[in-house]
Amino acid sequence: MKLIAVIFVLVMSAAMPPAMAAASVGSQGREDNMRVLRVATNPGIEPMEFMRGGQLVGYDIDVAAELARRLDVKVKWVVVKNFDDILAHVMQGVSSGVSGGVSGGVSGGGLDLVISAMGIDDERTRNAIAVPYFKSGLTILASTAEAGISTLDSLKGKTIAAVRGSTEHGIIKKMPAVTVVAVDDYDCCIAAVLSGKAAAAVLDVPVALVAAKRDPGKLRVVDHPFEEEWYGIYMARTAPALFQEVRNALKTMRRDGTLDRLNAKWF
């Protein structure tokens, strides 16, 4: 069987025009030699990053793929199972594998970027740096049975779900007379409302809109976000060259309409 396969390859190579055969070999060799950018994400934040048919898809996934194309690197995805763990990577400064930025080469080990619908705040940028790429906000996803929920103040006396360690979790747990159900990810957050374990959830606007669209008879989104935030692509403070390259590439993507096209695709 192996001999047949080898003969087939040799015959096909011989049948190719010389230029095509050279291009094929050259393309494979170039891909093998491309530098690798290790990017961490936490799927389960539809439409930003989630699994579909066993494939990692979403707005953030497309953004990272386009960045890699423009920086002439390959992406190696590091899938982190819950938000707490990916937050820990950021809080610890994103253990960098970058030496001198992408143009200076990528060394082995560690992470290079974190892209996972993560808002930028002072605490997260204490040890890491972030490039803003998507303007989002925080909102309330309420059960349709909870007609009285319309503002943060109206959550008093209610049981509310939030993803542990998220920006909204930090806000809601400081509120008086609110019982907080802290969960591992946004899917669990939405499930808590659908099952009646929570009257509502506080979460990111894109996630809330997708959830309400999927279950319009059971879920509704409060009209106005109670806080706006920018999502950021995080990296180590020891990687200023990579920071500059990512920032420049995103500026170009914003200018040439790439980000607008991705917005239209996912929202």
C-alpha positions in Angstrom: 0.0 0.0 0.0 2.8 2.4 0.9 4.6 1.5 -2.4 1.4 2.4 -4.4 1.1 5.7 -2.5 4.8 6.6 -3.3 4.4 5.7 -7.0 1.2 7.8 -7.1 3.0 10.8 -5.6 5.9 10.4 -8.1 3.6 10.1 -11.0 1.6 13.1 -10.0 4.8 15.1 -9.5 6.0 14.1 -12.9 2.7 15.1 -14.5 2.8 18.5 -12.9 4.1 21.4 -15.0 7.6 22.3 -13.6 6.5 25.7 -12.3 3.5 24.2 -10.5 5.6 21.5 -8.9 8.1 24.0 -7.7 5.4 26.3 -6.4 3.9 23.4 -4.5 7.2 22.4 -2.8 8.0 26.0 -2.2 4.7 26.7 -0.6 4.9 23.7 1.8 8.5 24.6 2.7 7.5 28.2 3.4 4.6 27.1 5.7 6.8 24.7 7.6 9.2 27.6 8.2 6.6 30.2 9.3 6.8 31.5 12.8 4.1 30.5 15.3 2.0 32.8 17.4 0.5 31.0 20.4 -3.0 32.5 21.1 -5.2 31.6 24.1 -8.9 31.8 24.0 -11.9 30.5 26.1 -14.6 29.2 23.8 -18.2 29.4 24.9 -18.6 33.2 24.3 -20.8 33.1 21.2 -20.4 34.9 18.8 -16.9 35.9 19.9 -15.3 32.4 20.2 -17.2 29.1 20.4 -17.2 25.6 19.0 -19.2 24.7 16.0 -19.1 21.2 14.6 -15.8 20.6 16.5 -14.2 23.7 15.0 -13.2 26.9 16.8 -15.1 29.8 15.2 -16.2 33.3 16.0 -15.4 37.0 15.6 -12.2 36.8 17.7 -11.0 33.7 15.8 -11.4 35.6 12.5 -9.6 38.6 13.9 -6.7 36.5 15.1 -6.5 34.7 11.7 -6.4 38.0 9.8 -3.7 39.4 12.2 -1.6 36.2 11.6 -2.0 36.6 7.8 -0.8 40.2 8.0 2.0 39.5 10.3 3.0 36.4 8.2 2.8 33.9 11.1 0.8 30.8 11.9 -1.7 30.7 14.8 -1.4 27.9 17.3 -4.6 28.0 19.4 -4.4 27.3 23.1 -8.0 26.5 24.3 -8.6 27.4 27.9 -11.6 25.7 29.5 -12.9 28.4 31.8 -12.7 32.1 32.2 -10.9 32.0 35.6 -7.9 30.2 34.0 -7.7 32.6 31.0 -8.0 35.6 33.4 -5.1 34.1 35.4 -2.9 34.2 32.3 -3.6 37.9 31.9 -3.2 38.7 35.6 0.1 37.0 35.6 1.3 39.1 32.7 0.7 36.6 29.8 3.8 34.3 29.9 5.4 35.4 26.7 7.1 33.3 24.1 8.0 36.4 22.0 11.5 37.5 21.5 11.7 41.0 19.9 8.2 40.9 18.4 7.0 38.9 15.5 9.4 40.5 13.1 12.3 39.5 15.4 11.1 35.9 15.7 9.0 33.9 18.1 10.8 31.7 20.6 9.5 28.5 22.1 7.2 28.1 25.1 4.6 30.3 26.8 1.8 32.3 25.3 2.0 35.3 22.9 -1.6 36.6 22.9 -4.9 36.3 24.7 -8.0 37.1 22.7 -11.2 36.1 24.4 -13.8 38.9 24.6 -12.0 40.3 27.6 -12.6 43.9 28.6 -9.7 46.2 29.3 -9.4 47.5 32.9 -6.7 48.8 35.2 -6.3 45.5 37.1 -5.8 43.4 34.0 -3.3 45.8 32.6 -1.2 45.9 35.7 1.1 43.1 34.4 0.0 42.9 30.8 -0.6 45.2 27.9 -3.7 45.3 25.7 -4.6 46.6 22.2 -8.3 47.6 22.0 -10.1 46.0 19.0 -13.9 45.9 19.8 -16.2 48.2 21.5 -18.7 46.3 23.6 -20.8 46.9 26.8 -22.4 45.1 29.7 -26.1 44.5 29.9 -28.8 42.5 31.7 -30.2 39.3 30.1 -33.5 38.7 32.0 -36.1 35.9 32.0 -39.2 37.0 30.2 -41.1 36.1 33.4 -39.2 38.9 35.2 -41.0 41.9 33.7 -39.8 44.3 36.4 -36.1 44.0 35.6 -35.0 47.1 33.6 -32.0 48.6 35.4 -29.2 47.6 37.8 -31.2 48.9 40.7 -34.1 46.6 39.8 -31.9 43.6 40.4 -32.1 44.2 44.2 -33.7 41.2 45.9 -33.1 39.0 42.9 -30.7 36.1 42.2 -28.4 37.1 39.4 -25.8 35.0 37.4 -22.4 36.2 36.3 -19.2 34.7 35.1 -16.7 34.3 37.9 -13.9 36.8 37.6 -15.5 38.9 34.8 -15.9 42.7 34.9 -19.7 42.3 35.4 -19.1 39.9 38.3 -17.0 42.5 40.0 -19.8 45.0 39.6 -22.7 42.9 40.7 -21.1 41.3 43.7 -20.7 44.8 45.2 -24.4 45.5 44.9 -26.5 45.3 48.1 -29.4 42.9 48.4 -28.4 40.9 45.3 -27.7 37.1 45.5 -24.9 36.3 43.0 -24.6 32.9 41.3 -21.0 32.8 40.1 -20.5 30.4 37.2 -17.6 29.2 35.0 -18.7 30.5 31.6 -21.4 32.3 29.6 -23.2 29.1 28.6 -23.6 28.4 32.3 -24.7 31.9 32.9 -27.5 31.7 30.3 -28.5 28.2 31.5 -29.0 29.6 35.0 -31.6 32.0 33.7 -33.3 29.5 31.4 -33.6 27.0 34.3 -34.9 29.5 36.8 -31.9 29.4 39.1 -31.4 33.1 38.4 -33.9 35.8 37.5 -31.3 37.4 35.2 -27.7 37.5 34.2 -25.3 40.3 33.7 -23.0 39.7 30.7 -21.5 41.2 27.6 -23.9 42.7 25.0 -22.9 40.5 22.0 -23.4 37.3 24.1 -26.8 38.5 25.5 -28.1 39.4 22.0 -27.3 36.0 20.6 -28.9 34.2 23.6 -32.1 36.3 23.4 -32.3 35.7 19.6 -32.0 31.9 20.2 -34.7 31.8 22.9 -36.9 34.9 22.3 -39.8 33.4 24.3 -37.7 32.9 27.4 -35.0 35.6 27.4 -34.9 39.3 26.8 -32.1 41.9 26.8 -32.6 45.2 28.7 -32.4 48.0 26.1 -29.5 50.0 27.3 -26.0 48.7 28.4 -25.2 49.8 31.9 -21.5 50.1 31.1 -19.4 50.4 28.0 -16.1 48.7 27.6 -13.4 47.9 25.0 -12.3 44.3 24.5 -8.5 44.0 24.3 -5.9 41.6 22.8 -3.6 41.0 25.7 0.2 40.3 25.6 3.2 40.5 27.9 4.7 43.8 28.9 8.0 42.2 27.8 6.8 42.1 24.2 6.6 45.8 23.1 7.5 45.1 19.5 4.6 42.6 19.2 2.3 45.1 20.8 3.3 47.7 18.2 2.8 45.2 15.3 -0.6 44.1 16.5 -1.7 47.7 17.1 -0.6 48.7 13.6 -2.2 45.7 11.9 -5.5 46.5 13.7 -5.4 50.1 12.7 -5.1 49.0 9.1 -7.9 46.5 9.5 -10.1 49.2 10.9 -9.1 51.6 8.1 -9.6 49.1 5.2 -13.0 47.9 6.4 -11.9 44.4 7.5 -13.3 44.9 11.0 -16.6 46.2 9.6 -16.9 43.1 7.4 -16.3 40.9 10.4 -19.0 42.8 12.3 -21.4 42.3 9.5 -20.6 38.6 9.5 -21.1 37.9 13.2 -23.6 40.5 14.4 
